[in-house]
Amino acid sequence: MSRVKSFDTGLEKSMESLLKSRKIKYEKQPRLPGHPDFLISGTKILVFCDSSFWHGRRKNELDGSAFKKNKEFWRTKLSENRKRDVRTNRKLRKLGWHVLRFSDADVLKSPEKVCRRLLKEVEKNA
């Protein structure tokens, strides 16, 4: 797992392209708890780009049925990742941040929907 990229992934590059196309100013990889991918400039909005796999978005991965080997390891790993996401969101919200999480499916398959949601939040929190 040490070869798994944790920043500058294809997903993050796609999100960055969306932000640039909408002329939304941002900071990459702000030094905050949970390591958000983007901070929207002039707001208290943080954006996380979550891989469907690593963040347990698919039921067959969460229950372990997607794996032939080490089912219990992967079920536990993905479950713990989801719990960590909840803790991170809670911690950042207590610090006054508004947290948005987008999965790879959101960013890659529905970029306009992501942009609408993001722009709506920017308007509410600017």
C-alpha positions in Angstrom: 0.0 0.0 0.0 3.0 2.3 0.2 2.8 2.8 -3.5 -0.7 4.2 -3.3 -0.6 7.9 -4.1 -1.9 10.1 -1.4 -1.8 13.4 -3.3 -1.8 14.7 -6.8 -3.9 11.8 -7.9 -5.8 11.7 -11.2 -9.0 12.4 -9.2 -7.5 15.5 -7.6 -6.2 16.7 -11.0 -9.8 16.3 -12.3 -11.2 18.3 -9.4 -8.5 21.0 -9.9 -9.5 21.3 -13.6 -13.1 21.8 -12.5 -12.1 24.5 -10.0 -10.0 26.2 -12.7 -12.7 26.0 -15.3 -15.1 27.8 -12.9 -12.5 30.3 -11.9 -12.8 29.2 -8.2 -9.6 30.1 -6.3 -8.2 27.4 -4.1 -5.2 26.2 -2.1 -4.0 22.7 -2.6 -3.3 20.4 0.3 -3.8 22.9 3.2 -2.1 21.9 6.4 -5.2 20.9 8.4 -6.4 17.8 10.2 -7.4 15.0 7.9 -5.4 16.4 5.0 -8.1 18.0 2.8 -7.3 18.2 -0.9 -8.5 21.8 -1.4 -9.3 24.9 0.6 -11.6 27.3 -1.3 -10.0 30.7 -1.0 -11.9 33.3 1.0 -14.2 30.7 2.5 -14.2 28.1 5.3 -14.8 25.4 2.7 -12.6 22.3 2.5 -12.9 19.7 -0.3 -11.9 16.1 0.0 -11.7 13.9 -3.2 -12.4 10.4 -2.0 -11.7 7.2 -4.0 -14.7 5.0 -4.0 -12.5 2.0 -3.1 -10.5 3.4 -0.2 -13.4 5.1 1.3 -15.8 2.1 1.1 -18.4 3.5 -1.2 -19.4 0.2 -2.7 -21.4 -2.4 -0.7 -19.6 -5.4 -2.0 -16.2 -4.0 -0.8 -17.6 -3.0 2.6 -19.0 -6.5 3.3 -15.9 -8.2 1.9 -17.6 -10.1 -0.9 -15.5 -8.3 -3.6 -12.3 -9.9 -2.4 -11.0 -13.4 -2.9 -8.2 -13.1 -0.3 -7.9 -11.4 3.0 -11.6 -10.6 3.1 -11.6 -9.7 6.8 -8.6 -7.5 6.4 -10.2 -5.5 3.6 -13.6 -5.3 5.3 -12.0 -4.0 8.4 -9.6 -1.6 6.6 -12.4 0.0 4.6 -14.8 0.2 7.6 -12.0 2.0 9.6 -11.4 4.4 6.7 -15.1 5.4 6.7 -15.0 5.8 10.5 -11.9 8.0 10.2 -13.7 10.2 7.6 -16.6 10.7 10.0 -14.2 11.7 12.8 -12.3 14.0 10.5 -15.5 15.7 9.4 -16.6 16.2 13.0 -13.2 17.6 14.1 -13.1 20.1 11.2 -16.7 21.2 11.7 -15.9 21.9 15.4 -13.0 24.1 14.1 -15.5 26.0 12.0 -14.9 24.4 8.6 -17.5 23.4 6.1 -16.5 20.0 4.7 -17.4 18.7 1.2 -16.6 15.2 0.1 -16.8 14.1 -3.5 -16.2 10.6 -4.7 -14.4 9.7 -7.9 -17.8 8.8 -9.4 -19.1 12.3 -8.6 -16.1 14.1 -10.0 -15.5 11.9 -13.1 -19.1 11.1 -14.1 -21.0 14.1 -12.9 -18.7 17.1 -13.0 -21.5 19.6 -13.6 -23.4 18.4 -10.6 -20.2 18.7 -8.5 -19.7 22.3 -9.8 -23.3 23.3 -9.0 -23.0 21.9 -5.4 -19.6 23.6 -4.9 -20.8 27.0 -6.3 -23.9 26.8 -4.1 -21.7 26.2 -1.0 -19.3 29.0 -2.0 -22.3 31.4 -2.3 -23.7 30.3 1.1 -20.3 30.5 2.9 -18.6 33.5 1.2 
